Amino acid sequence: MFVLFEDAGKFLAGRVLSETDASAQVELESGKRVKVKSANVLLRFEKPAPAELLREAQAVAAGIELDLAWEFAPEDEFGFADLARDYFSANATLVQQAGALLRLFDAPHYFRRAGKGRFRKASAEVVQQALAAIEKKKQVQAQIAAWAAELVAGSCPPAIREQLYRILFKPDKNAPEYKAVVEASRSAQAAPLALLQKAGAITSPYQFHYKRFLLEFFAKGTGFPPLAAPAIKDDLPLAAVEAFSVDDSSTTEIDDALSVQGLGSGTVTVGVHIAAPALAVQTGTPLDLLARTRLSTVYMPGHKITMLPDDVVQAYTLLEGRECPAVSLYVQFDEASLEVKASETRLERVPIAANLRHDQLDAHLTEAVLEDAAHPADGLPAPAARFRPELSFLFRLAKQLKTLREVARGKPENFTRPDYNFRVPAAGADGPAGDEAVEITVRRRGAPLDLIVSEAMILANSTWGLWLADMGVPGIYRSQASMAPGVKVRMGTKALPHAGLGVKAYAWSTSPLRRYTDLVNQWQIIAAARHGRTAALAAPFKPKDAELFSIISAFDAAYSAYNGHQAGMERYWTLRYLQQQDVRELDATIFKEGLARADTLPLVLPVLGADLPRGTRVRVKLGDIDLITLDVSGTVLQRLDAVPEAAAASDEGDSEEETMAGPIAIAVDVTDTPEEETGAAPAAAEN
């Protein structure tokens, strides 16, 4: 005795070995023995053999016309044998019955399953809809095949070009464009990214990196809704100072300025004046929600995506010639010993006398010029000459503050690597196209103006951080438990030490036009300035406010991603510079096994050809440059002199993650099975 039965949506047949009222022991043609419930047995027969029955039934099923079978089928529920008798004859054979079963089961758009071997025919409307869907699917499959053929032939269809970045990084795996890329990759036996490059889908490596970033973080575009800058309603007193800012020439968001009073009096008051958007922008307003969405300005060579609209920035930026609302920190120092005597926070209007630009002044305001009033300063622009005495005092103070921090941190800050400035002069208002000439210049870390500004900002951020904690007002802090390897800077709401900076507490507060954390802290500082010891009750964010933790989490993720994008774009422009200048060889220093850092460019690359110790300088021949993967490697041509061991060991940047080329992580998976494809888509200095 043989039986035909259903098992997990499949029809199997085999020989009955034993049977009870509830089940049967069945041996399949493969020899495997299975237990089959009696309710799952659909046919019993003596001949033909099970395999022959299934083979002949499949041939019969293929010949059954579904439209005709649907016409013959009863209106009420029916069994497969009933349909076989209506369709073939009253004496339908076993093979015909089995064929009818297979055909009914494979046509759910015509017949609904109503139980084991039982069916009910669908309504005429449902059948028409199903047939239309099947026809549409055929057309889509034909389109997928056509697009795939174009890609294999080296041409990119417009539909795929338009969806390129979504296909690569956030695909709908049911979309025909995605399926065409997968099918073409399989057919050409090529990686999707390489296939698309060959087909001309990626015309600009720069746009590839930029649009990939926009898709992830600015999917709705980088434009702003029409939002006006609210006016500051406070009647603020006018500060009796002449303040000046120090920034790069490209800076439009001027957050901070400095002032010096009392030179020669024995007590000098240094003012750190911070632009005060928090005096006008309130929490929960559209501008706040916009800033909270972006969280920070995004920087990249030749372009930036600001946190706030330009009209809003210009309303609060510390522009020279204006009396700008500011949150000011005044710190009194003994002029001789530079010991701190007192500090005070004020809300006021600050006259901005000058916006100094360090890229225009660094060559003139050297250590010698600032340390010796008699030293000639040929060519020093008038605005800087006007504030030379103040800058000289601030430079002396900055060196003292740095020394004190180094005592606290336990070792000096020895930055042997320079910073680099990138300029893309021909970049348009919407950013570079990617093929412009790039200029890369050196900005020495710790240059006088750089040191003055960074130490003033550290002073303000640490002073305000401790002040908020003393007032019981929560803030957003950056801390580092120790300088041991692997101990990273963390963000939190507690005023904990920052070992890397050598300060007892550190709360970013000096860039409220560029960082949302600073805007949040400025709201808290303003509350403390207005309400004193009762500020914790009046501040927008209360102690243990869960919203602060949410802001920290979102900011940390976004800020890391923005910095990563900036580093990637700087690497892109560095590689473009190598191409534009036809640089084939360069000098570099080994800093890790198999890795070298270029001596005069911001470039880290893997090198082959020598097993050399850390600090060894080498001449490297460059290999091919890939602007999509941002990859370049080198081969050591010769060993040059070695840098002093102490200098190599003191380069603190070596402990930081280096910007290196790496595989581009795309979301196109050519190993997806057809079943999966038709399913749902898966889901620098601290200042």
ZIFENZI-V220213 format. One record per residue. RES is the residue in one small letter. PHI is phi in degrees with one decimal (* if undefined). OMEGA is omega in whole degrees, -180 to 180 (* if undefined). D_CENTER is the distance of its C-alpha to the mean C-alpha in Angstrom with 1 decimal. Layout:
# ZIFENZI-V220213
res: <RES:RES>
phi: <PHI:PHI>
omega: <OMEGA:OMEGA>
d_center: <D_CENTER:D_CENTER>
This chain:
# ZIFENZI-V220213
res: <m:f:v:l:f:e:d:a:g:k:f:l:a:g:r:v:l:s:e:t:d:a:s:a:q:v:e:l:e:s:g:k:r:v:k:v:k:s:a:n:v:l:l:r:f:e:k:p:a:p:a:e:l:l:r:e:a:q:a:v:a:a:g:i:e:l:d:l:a:w:e:f:a:p:e:d:e:f:g:f:a:d:l:a:r:d:y:f:s:a:n:a:t:l:v:q:q:a:g:a:l:l:r:l:f:d:a:p:h:y:f:r:r:a:g:k:g:r:f:r:k:a:s:a:e:v:v:q:q:a:l:a:a:i:e:k:k:k:q:v:q:a:q:i:a:a:w:a:a:e:l:v:a:g:s:c:p:p:a:i:r:e:q:l:y:r:i:l:f:k:p:d:k:n:a:p:e:y:k:a:v:v:e:a:s:r:s:a:q:a:a:p:l:a:l:l:q:k:a:g:a:i:t:s:p:y:q:f:h:y:k:r:f:l:l:e:f:f:a:k:g:t:g:f:p:p:l:a:a:p:a:i:k:d:d:l:p:l:a:a:v:e:a:f:s:v:d:d:s:s:t:t:e:i:d:d:a:l:s:v:q:g:l:g:s:g:t:v:t:v:g:v:h:i:a:a:p:a:l:a:v:q:t:g:t:p:l:d:l:l:a:r:t:r:l:s:t:v:y:m:p:g:h:k:i:t:m:l:p:d:d:v:v:q:a:y:t:l:l:e:g:r:e:c:p:a:v:s:l:y:v:q:f:d:e:a:s:l:e:v:k:a:s:e:t:r:l:e:r:v:p:i:a:a:n:l:r:h:d:q:l:d:a:h:l:t:e:a:v:l:e:d:a:a:h:p:a:d:g:l:p:a:p:a:a:r:f:r:p:e:l:s:f:l:f:r:l:a:k:q:l:k:t:l:r:e:v:a:r:g:k:p:e:n:f:t:r:p:d:y:n:f:r:v:p:a:a:g:a:d:g:p:a:g:d:e:a:v:e:i:t:v:r:r:r:g:a:p:l:d:l:i:v:s:e:a:m:i:l:a:n:s:t:w:g:l:w:l:a:d:m:g:v:p:g:i:y:r:s:q:a:s:m:a:p:g:v:k:v:r:m:g:t:k:a:l:p:h:a:g:l:g:v:k:a:y:a:w:s:t:s:p:l:r:r:y:t:d:l:v:n:q:w:q:i:i:a:a:a:r:h:g:r:t:a:a:l:a:a:p:f:k:p:k:d:a:e:l:f:s:i:i:s:a:f:d:a:a:y:s:a:y:n:g:h:q:a:g:m:e:r:y:w:t:l:r:y:l:q:q:q:d:v:r:e:l:d:a:t:i:f:k:e:g:l:a:r:a:d:t:l:p:l:v:l:p:v:l:g:a:d:l:p:r:g:t:r:v:r:v:k:l:g:d:i:d:l:i:t:l:d:v:s:g:t:v:l:q:r:l:d:a:v:p:e:a:a:a:a:s:d:e:g:d:s:e:e:e:t:m:a:g:p:i:a:i:a:v:d:v:t:d:t:p:e:e:e:t:g:a:a:p:a:a:a:e:n>
phi: <*:-114.8:-135.7:-108.1:-141.0:-104.1:-140.8:54.6:81.8:-119.4:-103.9:-126.5:-139.1:-167.8:-92.9:-79.4:-92.1:-156.8:-153.5:-123.0:-65.0:-98.8:-156.7:-137.1:-94.5:-120.7:-103.8:-80.8:-61.0:-71.1:98.1:-69.7:-109.0:-131.2:-97.3:-118.5:-67.8:-58.9:-66.2:-89.8:-79.0:-105.9:-142.3:-120.1:-158.1:-97.5:-156.0:-76.7:-65.6:-53.0:-64.5:-66.4:-60.1:-64.0:-65.6:-68.9:-65.2:-65.2:-66.9:-64.7:-58.8:-64.1:-90.5:-78.3:-81.0:-65.7:-60.6:-68.8:-62.7:-64.2:-64.3:-71.3:-65.2:-64.3:-71.8:-86.5:-60.9:-147.2:-100.8:-64.1:-66.3:-61.9:-66.0:-60.9:-68.7:-73.4:-83.6:-94.9:-174.4:-63.7:-107.0:-57.2:-75.3:-58.5:-64.1:-64.8:-64.4:-65.4:-62.5:-62.2:-59.7:-63.3:-68.4:-62.3:-65.5:-89.1:-127.5:-65.4:-73.9:-98.7:-133.3:-90.5:-73.9:-121.1:150.7:-64.3:73.1:-112.8:-143.4:-141.5:-75.4:-74.5:-69.0:-59.4:-64.5:-63.5:-62.6:-63.5:-63.1:-66.4:-65.4:-64.1:-65.9:-64.8:-64.5:-62.7:-63.3:-62.9:-65.4:-63.7:-62.3:-65.9:-65.7:-58.9:-63.4:-67.4:-62.5:-61.4:-64.0:-61.6:-62.5:-63.8:-77.7:97.8:-128.6:-102.4:-61.3:-54.7:-61.6:-75.8:-61.6:-66.6:-101.0:-51.6:-72.7:-69.2:-59.9:-75.9:-122.1:-140.6:-79.3:-93.4:-71.7:-92.3:-70.8:-63.3:-62.6:-63.9:-63.8:-64.9:-64.3:-62.9:-63.1:-66.1:-62.9:-66.2:-65.7:-84.8:52.3:-130.4:-63.3:-54.0:-65.0:-65.1:-60.3:-67.5:-62.7:-64.6:-81.1:82.5:-69.8:-105.0:-93.7:-137.3:-56.7:-61.9:-64.0:-58.6:-71.1:-68.1:-69.8:-61.2:-66.8:-61.4:-59.2:-76.8:-119.3:-137.4:-61.3:-93.4:100.6:-101.8:-71.9:-113.1:-68.9:-71.7:-124.2:-88.6:-78.4:-66.3:-76.6:-83.0:-86.0:-63.3:-87.8:-88.7:-71.0:-90.4:-72.0:-90.5:-135.9:-121.0:-97.1:-141.5:-105.8:-134.1:-143.8:-75.0:-62.3:-84.4:-75.1:-110.9:-91.6:-86.1:-84.4:-133.2:-143.5:-127.1:-145.1:-135.8:-128.0:87.8:-58.4:88.0:-94.8:99.4:-127.9:-111.7:-106.2:-99.7:-105.7:-111.3:-109.3:-114.8:-51.1:-120.6:-62.3:-68.5:-72.6:-113.8:-79.3:-103.3:-63.2:85.8:-82.8:-54.7:-66.0:-63.3:-63.9:-64.7:-63.2:-69.3:-72.5:-85.0:74.2:-165.6:-74.0:-101.6:-108.9:-159.1:-55.7:80.7:-165.0:-152.9:-115.0:-77.3:-71.5:-121.8:-58.4:-61.2:-60.9:-70.4:-58.6:-66.3:-70.5:-117.6:-63.8:-85.7:-87.6:-61.1:87.4:-118.6:-99.2:-100.5:-57.7:-151.3:-99.7:-111.3:-108.0:-108.5:-120.8:-91.7:-123.7:-66.9:-63.8:-84.4:-90.6:63.4:-76.6:-72.5:-99.3:-165.6:-143.4:-151.7:-112.3:-132.9:-105.4:-161.3:-99.3:-117.7:-69.9:-99.4:-82.5:-159.3:-106.9:-79.4:-119.3:-66.1:-67.8:-91.5:-115.5:-55.5:-71.0:-95.7:-91.8:-85.1:-56.9:-63.8:-66.0:-83.4:-90.0:-130.0:-63.3:-87.2:-69.5:-64.3:-126.6:-63.5:78.6:-67.8:-57.4:-56.5:-59.0:-73.1:-61.6:-60.8:-105.1:-59.9:-61.2:-64.8:-65.6:-64.0:-64.3:-62.9:-68.4:-61.6:-65.1:-61.0:-63.7:-66.8:-61.9:-63.7:-61.5:-63.9:-66.7:-67.1:-64.2:-67.5:-81.4:92.2:-161.4:-73.1:-88.8:-114.6:-93.5:-86.3:-96.6:-82.6:-91.5:-123.6:-102.6:-108.7:-129.7:-120.3:-56.9:-88.0:-63.6:-83.2:-63.7:-94.5:103.8:-72.1:-85.9:113.2:-112.0:-72.8:-72.4:-116.8:-112.0:-122.3:-122.8:-91.0:-122.3:-66.6:-65.7:85.3:-58.8:-49.7:-65.1:-61.8:-66.2:-58.5:-68.0:-63.7:-69.4:-65.5:-71.4:-62.7:-59.1:-66.7:-66.0:-76.1:-64.3:-66.5:-61.2:-67.0:-65.8:-60.0:-62.5:-64.4:-81.1:77.1:-98.3:-68.9:-146.1:-106.0:-114.7:-114.3:-139.4:-143.7:-63.8:-160.6:-100.6:-65.2:-55.0:88.8:-84.8:-98.5:-73.9:-118.5:-110.8:-164.9:-106.6:-106.5:-80.6:-107.2:-63.4:-112.6:-63.4:-63.7:-94.0:75.9:-126.1:-77.0:-159.4:-150.0:-123.2:-54.7:-142.9:-101.8:-134.8:-70.3:-84.7:-121.2:-133.7:-69.2:-59.7:-68.1:-65.6:-60.9:-64.2:-66.9:-56.6:-67.9:-64.7:-61.4:-62.1:-66.3:-67.5:-83.0:-115.4:59.6:-67.4:-96.7:-62.1:-60.4:-81.3:-101.1:-65.0:-59.0:-113.0:-88.8:-54.9:62.5:-69.4:-64.0:-64.1:-62.5:-66.2:-64.7:-63.5:-60.0:-61.7:-66.3:-64.8:-56.6:-67.0:-67.1:-63.7:-64.2:-66.0:-63.1:-63.7:-63.4:-66.3:-59.4:-63.0:-64.4:-70.6:-65.8:-66.4:-56.7:-68.9:-66.0:-66.6:-62.7:-60.6:-58.7:-68.2:-65.6:-91.1:53.7:-82.2:-105.3:-136.5:-153.9:-91.7:-146.5:-124.8:-69.7:-125.0:-148.2:-60.4:78.2:-125.3:-133.0:-116.0:-60.0:-74.1:-124.5:-141.1:-80.6:-138.8:-114.4:-149.2:-74.7:-128.5:-120.0:110.4:-162.4:-104.3:-117.5:-73.5:-56.6:93.4:-77.4:-90.7:-138.0:-97.8:-120.6:-92.9:-83.4:-91.2:-68.7:-102.5:-114.0:-78.8:-82.0:-86.2:57.4:-109.5:-151.8:-125.7:-139.5:-123.2:-69.6:-90.1:-158.9:-90.9:-100.6:-73.3:-93.4:-74.6:-55.8:-57.1:-63.7:-67.0:-64.2:-74.0:-87.8:-74.9:-64.9:-64.0:-63.8:-82.3:-87.6:-69.2:-87.8:-80.1:-124.6:-69.7:-160.6:-62.3:-75.9:-83.9:-106.8:-101.8:-83.9:-116.4:-77.3:-90.6:-57.5:-80.3:-55.2:-63.1:-67.3:-67.0:-91.8:-87.0:-74.3:-72.0:-71.9:-52.2:*:-68.8:-83.3:-146.9>
omega: <176:177:170:-176:179:178:178:176:178:178:-179:178:-179:-177:180:178:178:-175:172:180:-174:-174:179:174:-172:176:179:-179:180:-176:179:180:-178:176:-175:175:-178:-179:-179:179:-176:178:172:-177:179:178:5:177:-176:-178:180:179:-178:180:-180:180:178:178:178:-179:-179:-179:-179:177:-173:179:-180:178:179:178:-178:-172:177:178:-179:178:-177:176:-177:179:178:-179:179:179:179:-174:-177:179:180:-180:-179:-178:178:-179:178:177:179:177:178:179:-179:-178:178:-177:-176:-178:-178:178:175:-172:178:177:-179:-179:180:179:-178:-175:172:-176:-180:178:-180:-180:179:180:-180:178:-179:179:178:179:179:179:178:179:178:179:178:179:178:178:178:-180:-180:179:-180:180:177:-179:180:-179:176:179:-178:177:-180:-178:179:178:-179:-177:-169:-173:176:178:-174:-168:178:-170:162:-173:173:-176:-179:179:178:-178:179:179:179:-179:180:179:178:-177:-178:-176:-179:175:-176:-178:179:178:-178:176:-179:-179:178:179:180:-177:-178:176:180:-180:176:-179:-176:-178:174:178:-180:180:-177:-170:180:-175:180:179:-177:179:-179:170:-180:-179:179:177:179:180:175:-173:-178:173:-172:177:178:-180:-180:-179:168:-174:178:177:176:-178:172:-178:-179:-176:174:178:-176:-175:-167:175:-177:172:179:178:172:178:180:-178:-176:176:-178:178:177:177:172:-172:-175:176:-168:175:-178:175:-177:-178:-179:179:178:179:-180:179:177:-179:177:179:-180:177:-177:173:-180:168:178:-179:173:-179:176:-175:171:176:-172:178:-178:177:-177:179:179:179:-177:178:-174:-177:-176:-175:-178:-179:-180:170:-168:173:-176:166:-172:171:176:179:179:180:168:-172:-178:-174:-176:176:179:178:-177:174:-176:177:-180:171:-170:170:-175:175:179:-175:-177:169:-180:-178:-172:-180:176:-171:-174:-178:-178:-177:180:177:-177:-179:-177:-179:-177:-177:-179:-178:-180:179:-176:176:-179:-180:-174:-179:180:179:180:-176:-179:178:180:180:178:178:-179:178:176:179:-178:178:179:180:178:179:179:179:-180:174:-179:-178:174:176:-177:172:-180:179:-177:-180:177:165:-180:174:177:174:175:-170:-175:-179:179:-179:-180:178:-178:171:177:-179:180:174:-179:176:178:-179:-177:170:-174:176:180:173:-172:-179:178:-180:180:-176:-176:180:177:180:176:177:-179:-177:179:180:179:178:178:-179:177:-180:179:180:-177:-180:-179:177:177:-173:169:-177:176:-172:179:179:178:-180:178:179:-173:174:-180:174:-180:-177:-180:180:-179:-179:173:-174:-178:179:-179:178:-176:177:-176:-179:178:-177:-168:180:-175:176:-173:-178:-177:178:180:177:177:-180:178:174:-178:179:178:178:179:180:-178:-168:177:-174:178:-174:-178:180:-175:-177:179:-179:-176:177:-180:179:-178:-179:178:180:177:178:-180:-178:-179:-179:-178:-179:-177:-177:178:180:179:178:177:178:178:-180:179:180:175:176:177:-177:175:178:176:178:178:180:-177:-179:-180:179:180:180:175:176:-177:180:177:178:172:-179:178:-179:179:177:179:-176:-173:178:178:-173:172:-178:174:-179:178:171:180:174:-171:-180:177:178:-180:177:-175:170:-172:172:-176:175:-180:179:176:-176:175:179:-177:-173:168:178:-178:176:-179:177:179:177:177:179:177:176:178:-177:-178:-179:180:-177:-175:-178:-173:-180:-179:-179:-180:178:-178:176:-178:173:178:180:176:-178:177:-174:178:-177:-178:178:177:174:179:179:180:-177:-179:178:-179:178:178:177:*:179:-179:177:*>
d_center: <65.9:62.5:59.8:56.9:54.1:50.6:48.0:44.3:44.6:46.5:50.2:52.0:55.7:57.8:61.2:62.2:63.2:64.1:63.7:64.0:63.9:60.2:58.8:59.7:58.9:57.9:57.7:55.4:56.3:53.8:56.0:53.4:54.9:53.3:54.5:54.6:55.3:58.3:56.4:54.1:57.0:57.5:60.3:63.1:65.0:67.4:66.5:64.8:62.6:59.1:57.2:59.7:59.4:55.6:55.9:58.6:56.9:53.7:55.9:57.7:54.4:53.2:56.4:56.1:55.4:53.0:54.4:57.9:57.0:55.4:58.6:60.8:58.8:60.3:58.8:58.8:57.0:58.4:58.2:57.5:61.1:62.2:60.1:61.5:65.0:64.3:62.5:64.7:68.0:69.5:69.9:66.3:66.0:63.8:61.5:61.3:60.4:57.6:56.5:56.4:54.3:51.7:51.6:51.3:48.5:46.4:46.8:45.2:44.9:48.8:49.6:48.1:48.7:51.0:51.7:52.7:54.2:54.4:52.9:53.1:52.6:49.9:51.0:51.5:48.6:46.2:47.4:46.9:43.4:42.7:44.3:42.3:39.1:40.3:41.2:37.8:36.2:38.5:37.5:33.8:34.5:36.5:33.7:31.3:33.9:34.5:30.8:30.5:33.7:32.4:29.3:31.6:33.9:31.2:30.5:27.5:28.6:27.3:26.1:23.7:22.6:21.8:19.7:18.2:14.5:15.0:17.4:15.2:12.0:13.2:16.9:19.9:22.0:25.1:24.5:27.1:24.7:22.6:26.0:27.3:24.6:25.3:29.0:28.9:27.0:29.7:32.5:31.5:30.4:27.4:23.7:21.9:19.8:23.0:25.1:23.0:23.1:26.8:27.3:25.8:22.9:20.6:22.6:20.2:17.8:16.3:15.8:14.4:11.4:11.3:11.9:9.4:6.6:9.1:9.7:6.5:6.6:10.2:12.1:15.2:15.1:14.8:18.5:20.0:22.8:26.1:26.1:28.7:28.5:30.9:33.8:34.3:37.5:38.4:41.5:40.1:42.5:42.3:41.6:44.2:41.9:40.8:37.1:35.0:31.3:29.9:26.8:25.7:27.3:24.1:23.4:24.1:22.7:25.5:25.0:27.7:31.2:34.0:37.8:40.7:44.1:47.3:47.3:50.8:51.5:50.7:47.8:44.7:42.1:38.6:36.5:32.7:32.1:28.7:28.1:28.6:26.7:27.1:30.8:30.2:27.0:27.7:25.6:25.3:26.0:24.0:22.7:21.6:19.8:18.1:17.0:16.0:13.7:11.9:12.6:12.4:13.2:10.8:12.9:13.5:17.0:19.2:16.9:15.0:13.8:15.7:15.4:19.0:21.2:23.2:26.4:25.4:24.2:27.5:29.5:28.5:27.6:30.3:31.9:35.2:38.4:37.2:37.9:34.4:33.8:32.4:32.0:34.0:34.5:37.9:38.7:42.3:43.1:46.4:46.8:48.4:46.7:43.3:43.5:41.7:44.3:42.5:39.4:39.0:36.4:37.4:36.2:37.7:37.7:37.3:38.8:36.4:38.7:36.4:32.8:33.1:30.7:30.3:29.7:33.2:34.8:33.6:36.3:39.0:38.1:38.5:39.5:43.1:43.1:41.6:43.8:47.0:48.1:50.7:48.4:48.3:45.1:45.9:43.8:42.0:41.0:43.0:40.3:39.3:43.0:43.7:41.4:42.3:44.2:41.3:38.8:41.2:41.5:37.7:37.3:40.0:38.4:34.9:36.5:38.3:35.2:33.4:36.4:36.6:33.0:33.6:36.6:34.6:31.8:34.6:33.8:33.3:30.1:30.7:27.9:29.3:26.4:26.0:23.1:22.7:22.6:21.4:23.3:23.2:26.4:26.7:23.3:24.0:23.1:20.2:18.8:20.0:20.9:20.1:23.7:24.9:26.5:24.4:26.0:24.9:26.9:27.3:26.9:28.7:27.2:29.8:31.5:33.8:31.9:28.5:30.3:32.0:28.9:26.8:29.9:30.6:27.2:27.3:30.8:29.7:26.7:28.9:32.0:30.3:28.6:32.0:33.7:31.5:32.2:35.9:36.0:34.4:31.6:28.2:25.2:21.8:22.3:20.7:22.9:23.6:26.5:27.6:27.0:27.6:25.4:22.3:22.7:19.4:19.0:18.5:18.3:21.1:24.0:26.7:28.1:27.9:28.5:25.9:27.5:25.5:26.6:30.0:30.0:31.1:28.3:25.4:23.8:21.5:23.7:24.1:21.3:21.6:20.9:17.4:16.2:16.8:18.0:20.6:21.7:22.3:24.2:26.2:27.4:28.6:30.3:32.0:33.4:34.7:36.3:38.0:39.1:39.5:40.2:39.7:36.2:34.6:36.4:35.3:31.6:29.0:27.5:30.2:30.4:28.6:26.7:24.2:22.2:21.3:19.8:17.7:16.5:15.9:13.8:11.6:11.5:10.9:7.7:6.4:8.3:7.1:3.5:6.0:8.5:7.0:6.9:10.2:11.6:11.0:12.7:15.4:16.1:16.5:19.0:20.7:21.4:22.6:24.8:26.4:27.2:28.6:30.6:31.7:30.9:32.2:32.7:31.5:32.2:29.8:30.0:29.5:27.4:26.7:28.5:27.7:25.3:26.3:25.0:26.5:29.0:28.4:24.9:21.4:21.3:21.2:22.6:24.5:28.3:31.2:34.9:35.5:35.2:35.1:34.7:32.0:32.8:34.6:34.3:34.4:34.8:32.2:32.6:29.3:28.7:27.2:23.9:21.3:19.0:17.0:16.4:16.7:19.5:22.8:25.3:28.6:32.1:34.1:37.1:38.8:38.5:38.9:39.7:37.8:36.3:37.9:36.8:36.3:34.0:31.9:31.6:30.8:27.6:25.3:22.2:23.1:21.9:18.4:15.8:16.6:14.4:16.0:15.9:15.2:15.6:13.3:12.4:13.8:15.1:18.6:21.1:24.5:26.1:26.0:29.6:31.1:31.4:27.7:26.9:29.0:27.5:24.6:21.1:19.2:17.0:18.3:21.3:20.8:22.1>
